[in-house]
Amino acid sequence: MTDIILLHLVLRREQDVFAVRQRGREAAAALGLEHQDQIRLATALSDVGRQLLAKAAGVEVTFRVHGQPENLRIDLAVPGSVDHQALRPAGRLVDVLEVADDGHETVVMLSRRLPAPDLLTTDQVERARRTLAASTVASPLDELASQNEHLLSALEEARQQRDRLKALNDELEETNRGVMALYLQLSSELEETNRGVVALYAELDEKSGQLRAASEAKTRFLANVSHELRAPVTAVIGLIRLLSDPASDPLTAAQAEQIALMRGSASDLLSLVNDLLDLAKAESGHLEPGWALVDLSQLFKQLRGTLRAVLTNPDVELIVNTPDDGAWIESDEALLTQVLRNLLHNAVKFTEQGQVTMHARCDGRRWTITVADTGIGIHAAQHERIFEEFVQLPGRQKVHGTGLGLPYARRLVGILGGDMTMVSEPGRGSTFTVTLPVARVS
């Protein structure tokens, strides 16, 4: 089904335009186009027909089913040429409007795609042709009335569509007002929150400054007090030594015992003062290491001799595995000695029986020094607290101490460019590991 002619008409006068409009509407209806499409096609056809009739007295009009898929096509032919641009507005009412002009004849082709063209059969096309042939042409007045009716219907539909659009616009405007109100509310809340955050940060900065000032004041206080206390405590120890000197007047047994207690208390007090002063120096940042090459084998030998002299418990064995000669490290010998002596003293204090061992190994870049004991151990929850200043953990108060040794030792290790870790379990002892670079890290 490529080209089947349905009807042929000739426009000779103005009244014929109404007939062509009627036939166009009927052809569209017979081939299944919707009502609005029928009106659009008939309107385009009458507009083009009226313009062509104004150019020539005879306009050939042919209705056909054409193409694949099928279209309702209407060809209007007129001798001579016409203004193509004047015909363009009618093209908005159909699918296709084409103009063929060879100088002798102009053919205007209007085309509207048929609904469900695959279902269109030859019998349906034949019935449409018979319907058009049997149709009676209405009078111009009747067609004009029909046209007016269609126009009123279109206007009513346009009015309803306008009302629907207005309702949608009102709803959209209401939604926009709600969105804008929500946006303004959120913006206000966000601005308020930002002001709160800024105020909080300002307060935190102020508190941080106060904490830094308090920490510096505490450090200065510890340093000043420790320094001021050291002289009188040293003087007290000197006087006690004079009292117990054999060259002095002899003491009774009770006096000698009291003097011994005084000597022990004064020594403990001096040790506490020294620890406070050392800690204050470390916290203030005024403790500058004296970097030099340190022979770890000699350092380990000195520590072993020192600790054996104060180890009074026969149930505790001190094992110091001295590195081979030439075990060098770039560090501060005095500070490193303080760290290791502190760890060994702690291990001995909290070990009632078993062993305290110290050994070192090097991987070429770092030294790892380990001090392990078989003492009372520390619960996992207390591992960090052991490094807090003045802390005495539950179950350890019976062992005398200031609570400053381990915090100070870890600070010294940090100053020397290393770190300190601990592994401990109650009843199974503790292991402290100090890791230091072989050479100073600049």
C-alpha positions in Angstrom: 0.0 0.0 0.0 2.2 2.8 -1.3 -0.2 5.3 -3.0 -4.0 5.0 -3.1 -6.2 8.0 -4.3 -9.2 8.6 -2.1 -10.8 11.7 -3.7 -10.1 14.4 -6.3 -11.6 17.9 -6.2 -11.2 21.2 -8.0 -11.5 24.6 -6.3 -13.0 27.2 -8.6 -14.7 29.7 -6.2 -14.6 30.7 -2.5 -17.5 28.4 -1.6 -15.4 25.4 -2.7 -13.0 26.0 0.2 -15.7 25.1 2.7 -16.2 21.8 0.8 -12.5 21.0 0.8 -12.4 21.7 4.5 -15.3 19.3 5.1 -13.8 16.6 3.0 -10.5 16.9 4.7 -12.2 16.5 8.1 -14.2 13.5 6.8 -11.1 11.8 5.3 -9.1 12.2 8.5 -12.1 10.8 10.5 -12.5 7.8 8.2 -8.8 6.9 8.6 -8.9 7.0 12.4 -7.3 10.4 13.2 -8.4 11.9 16.5 -10.9 14.8 16.6 -8.3 17.5 17.3 -6.1 16.2 14.5 -9.1 16.2 12.2 -9.7 19.9 13.0 -6.0 20.8 12.5 -5.8 19.1 9.1 -9.0 20.7 7.9 -7.9 24.2 9.1 -4.5 23.8 7.3 -6.2 22.6 4.2 -8.7 25.5 4.0 -6.0 28.1 4.7 -3.8 26.7 1.9 -6.7 26.3 -0.5 -7.9 29.9 0.1 -4.4 31.3 -0.6 -4.0 29.2 -3.8 -7.5 30.0 -5.0 -6.5 33.7 -4.8 -3.7 33.0 -7.3 -5.6 31.0 -9.9 -9.2 29.9 -10.6 -8.6 26.2 -10.7 -6.9 24.4 -7.8 -6.5 20.6 -8.2 -7.0 18.8 -4.8 -6.1 15.2 -4.4 -6.6 13.1 -1.2 -4.5 9.9 -1.0 -3.0 7.3 1.4 0.7 7.5 0.7 4.0 6.1 1.8 5.3 3.5 4.2 4.3 3.9 7.0 1.1 5.3 5.6 0.2 9.0 5.8 -2.9 10.9 4.7 -1.5 13.2 2.0 -3.4 16.0 0.3 -1.8 17.6 -2.8 -3.0 21.0 -4.0 -1.8 22.0 -7.5 -2.1 25.4 -9.1 -0.6 26.9 -12.3 2.3 29.3 -11.9 4.2 30.3 -8.8 3.0 31.3 -5.3 4.5 32.9 -2.2 6.0 30.0 -0.3 6.5 31.9 2.9 2.8 32.7 3.2 2.1 29.0 3.3 4.5 28.2 6.2 2.1 28.9 9.1 -0.2 26.1 8.0 2.7 23.7 8.3 2.5 23.9 12.1 -0.9 22.1 11.9 0.3 19.1 10.0 3.3 16.8 10.2 4.8 17.8 6.9 4.2 20.7 4.5 6.2 20.7 1.3 6.1 23.0 -1.8 7.3 21.9 -5.2 7.6 24.7 -7.8 9.0 24.1 -11.3 8.0 27.6 -12.6 5.0 26.3 -14.5 3.1 24.7 -11.6 3.2 24.8 -7.8 2.2 21.7 -5.8 1.6 22.0 -2.0 1.7 18.7 -0.2 0.1 18.4 3.3 0.8 15.2 5.2 -0.5 13.7 8.5 0.8 10.5 9.9 -2.0 7.9 10.4 -2.4 6.2 13.8 -1.3 2.5 13.9 -0.5 2.4 10.2 0.5 -1.3 10.5 -3.2 -2.1 11.3 -4.5 -0.2 8.3 -5.9 -2.6 5.6 -6.9 -2.2 2.0 -10.5 -2.7 3.0 -10.4 0.1 5.5 -8.9 2.4 2.8 -11.6 1.3 0.4 -14.4 2.0 2.9 -12.9 5.5 3.5 -13.0 6.2 -0.2 -16.6 5.1 -0.5 -17.5 7.2 2.5 -16.0 10.3 0.9 -17.7 9.6 -2.4 -21.1 9.2 -0.8 -20.8 12.2 1.4 -23.0 15.2 0.7 -21.3 18.5 0.6 -22.7 20.8 3.2 -23.6 24.4 2.5 -21.1 27.1 3.3 -23.3 28.3 6.2 -23.4 24.8 7.7 -19.6 24.4 7.3 -19.0 27.9 8.7 -21.2 27.0 11.7 -19.3 23.7 12.1 -16.1 25.6 11.9 -17.3 28.1 14.5 -18.3 25.2 16.7 -14.9 23.7 16.4 -13.3 27.1 17.1 -15.4 27.5 20.3 -14.5 24.0 21.3 -10.8 24.7 20.8 -11.2 28.0 22.7 -12.9 26.1 25.6 -10.1 23.6 25.6 -7.5 26.3 25.6 -9.3 28.0 28.5 -9.3 24.8 30.5 -5.7 24.2 29.7 -5.0 27.8 30.7 -6.8 27.2 34.0 -4.9 24.0 34.6 -1.6 25.8 33.9 -2.6 28.6 36.3 -3.4 26.1 39.0 -0.1 24.4 38.4 1.7 27.8 38.4 0.0 28.7 41.7 1.0 25.4 43.2 4.5 25.8 42.0 4.6 29.3 43.4 3.4 28.1 46.7 6.0 25.3 46.6 8.7 27.9 45.8 7.6 30.1 48.7 7.8 27.0 51.0 11.3 26.1 49.6 12.4 29.7 50.0 11.1 29.9 53.5 12.9 26.6 54.3 16.1 27.8 52.6 16.0 31.0 54.7 15.3 29.1 57.9 18.2 26.7 57.1 20.5 29.6 56.2 19.6 31.3 59.4 20.2 28.1 61.5 23.5 27.5 59.6 24.6 31.0 60.2 23.7 30.7 63.9 25.6 27.4 64.0 28.6 28.9 62.3 28.6 31.7 64.8 28.4 29.2 67.6 31.3 27.2 66.1 33.4 30.3 65.7 32.7 31.3 69.3 33.6 27.8 70.4 36.8 27.8 68.5 37.6 31.2 70.0 36.9 29.8 73.4 39.0 26.8 72.8 41.9 28.9 71.6 41.5 31.0 74.7 41.5 27.9 76.9 44.4 26.5 75.0 46.3 29.7 75.7 45.4 29.5 79.3 46.5 25.8 79.5 49.8 26.7 77.9 50.3 29.5 80.3 49.4 27.3 83.2 51.7 24.6 82.0 54.6 27.1 81.6 53.8 28.5 85.0 53.8 25.0 86.5 57.1 24.2 84.9 58.6 27.5 86.1 57.3 26.8 89.6 58.7 23.3 89.6 62.1 24.5 88.4 62.2 27.4 90.9 61.0 25.4 93.9 63.2 22.5 93.1 66.2 24.7 92.7 65.4 26.6 95.9 64.8 23.3 97.8 68.0 21.6 96.7 70.3 23.9 98.6 68.7 23.5 102.0 68.2 19.8 101.6 71.8 19.4 100.7 72.7 21.4 103.7 70.5 19.2 105.9 72.3 16.1 104.5 75.6 17.7 105.2 74.7 18.5 108.8 73.4 14.9 109.3 76.8 13.6 108.0 78.6 15.8 110.5 76.4 14.5 113.4 77.2 10.9 112.4 80.9 11.6 111.9 83.1 9.5 114.3 85.1 12.6 115.1 82.0 14.3 116.5 80.6 13.8 119.9 79.4 10.2 120.3 75.7 9.5 119.9 73.4 7.3 121.9 71.8 4.3 120.2 68.5 6.1 120.0 70.2 9.2 118.5 72.0 7.1 116.0 68.8 5.5 114.9 67.1 8.9 114.6 70.0 10.2 112.6 69.8 7.2 110.2 66.1 7.9 109.7 66.8 11.6 109.0 69.5 10.7 106.5 67.2 8.4 104.6 64.3 10.9 104.6 66.7 13.7 103.5 68.1 11.5 100.7 64.6 10.7 99.5 63.7 14.4 99.6 66.8 15.2 97.5 66.0 12.5 95.0 62.4 14.0 94.7 63.8 17.5 94.2 66.3 16.3 91.6 63.5 14.5 89.7 61.3 17.6 89.8 64.1 19.7 88.5 64.9 17.3 85.7 61.3 17.0 84.7 60.9 20.8 84.7 63.9 21.1 82.4 62.5 18.5 80.0 59.0 20.1 79.9 60.4 23.6 79.4 62.4 22.5 76.3 65.6 23.9 77.9 67.2 20.4 78.0 69.6 20.3 75.1 71.3 17.0 74.5 75.1 17.0 74.3 75.5 14.8 71.2 78.5 12.5 71.0 79.5 9.0 70.2 78.6 6.7 73.0 80.0 3.2 73.5 77.1 1.0 74.6 79.3 -1.8 75.8 81.0 0.5 78.3 77.7 2.1 79.3 76.1 -1.4 79.9 79.2 -2.4 82.1 78.9 0.7 84.2 75.1 0.2 84.7 75.7 -3.4 85.7 78.2 -2.4 88.3 76.1 0.3 89.7 72.9 -1.8 90.0 74.7 -4.8 91.5 75.9 -2.5 94.3 72.3 -1.5 95.3 70.7 -4.9 94.6 70.0 -6.3 98.1 67.4 -9.0 97.3 69.1 -12.3 96.9 66.0 -13.7 95.1 66.5 -11.3 92.2 69.2 -11.9 89.5 70.4 -9.0 87.4 71.4 -10.0 83.9 73.0 -7.3 81.7 74.0 -8.7 78.3 76.7 -6.3 77.2 77.0 -5.6 73.5 80.2 -6.4 71.7 83.0 -3.8 71.7 82.4 -1.1 69.1 78.7 -0.8 69.7 78.5 2.9 69.0 75.5 5.2 69.0 75.3 9.0 68.6 73.5 10.3 71.6 73.8 12.1 75.0 75.6 9.7 77.3 74.3 11.3 80.5 70.6 11.4 79.4 70.8 7.8 78.0 72.3 6.6 81.2 69.5 8.3 83.2 66.9 6.5 81.0 68.4 3.0 81.3 69.2 3.4 85.0 65.6 4.5 85.7 64.2 1.5 83.9 66.6 -0.9 85.7 65.8 0.7 89.1 62.1 0.4 88.5 62.4 -3.2 87.4 64.4 -4.1 90.5 62.0 -2.3 92.8 58.9 -4.1 91.5 60.5 -7.6 91.2 60.4 -9.7 94.4 62.0 -12.8 92.8 63.2 -13.9 89.4 65.2 -11.9 86.9 65.8 -8.4 85.6 67.5 -8.5 82.2 68.8 -5.9 79.8 70.0 -6.4 76.3 70.5 -4.5 73.0 70.4 -5.3 69.3 71.0 -3.2 66.2 69.5 -3.5 62.7 72.0 -1.1 61.2 69.8 2.0 61.5 68.3 1.7 65.0 69.3 0.4 68.4 66.6 -1.5 70.3 67.3 -1.7 74.1 65.0 -4.0 76.2 64.7 -4.0 80.0 62.5 -6.9 81.2 61.5 -8.2 84.6 59.5 -10.9 86.2 57.8 -8.6 88.7 54.2 -7.8 89.6 53.3 -6.5 86.1 50.6 -3.9 85.2 47.0 -4.2 84.0 46.4 -3.3 80.4 44.0 -0.5 81.4 46.8 1.2 83.4 49.5 1.0 80.7 49.2 4.7 79.8 48.7 5.9 83.3 52.1 4.6 84.3 53.6 7.4 82.2 51.6 10.1 84.0 53.4 12.3 86.5 53.0 11.6 90.2 50.8 8.5 89.5 51.1 5.5 91.9 49.1 2.6 90.6 46.9 0.4 92.9 48.9 -2.4 94.5 52.2 -0.6 94.0 52.1 2.1 96.7 54.0 -0.2 99.1 57.0 0.4 96.9 58.5 3.8 97.6 58.6 6.1 94.6 57.8 9.6 93.3 55.9 8.7 90.2 58.2 10.8 88.1 60.8 8.3 86.9 58.9 6.8 83.9 57.4 10.1 82.6 60.8 11.7 82.7 62.5 8.7 81.1 60.0 8.7 78.2 60.5 12.5 77.7 64.3 11.9 77.5 63.9 9.2 74.9 61.8 11.6 72.8 64.4 14.3 73.2 67.0 11.8 72.0 64.9 11.1 68.8 63.5 7.7 69.8 60.4 6.2 71.4 59.6 3.9 74.4 57.0 1.2 74.5 55.8 -1.2 77.1 54.3 -4.7 77.3 53.1 -5.9 80.7 50.7 -8.4 82.3 49.8 -8.8 86.0 51.9 -11.5 87.6 54.1 -12.0 84.5 56.3 -8.9 84.6 56.9 -6.0 82.3 59.1 -5.3 79.3 60.2 -1.8 78.4 61.6 -1.2 74.9 63.6 1.8 74.0 64.3 2.4 70.2 66.9 5.0 69.2 68.5 5.9 65.9 72.2 4.9 65.5 73.0 8.4 64.2 71.5 11.7 65.2 68.4 12.7 63.1 68.9 16.3 62.0 
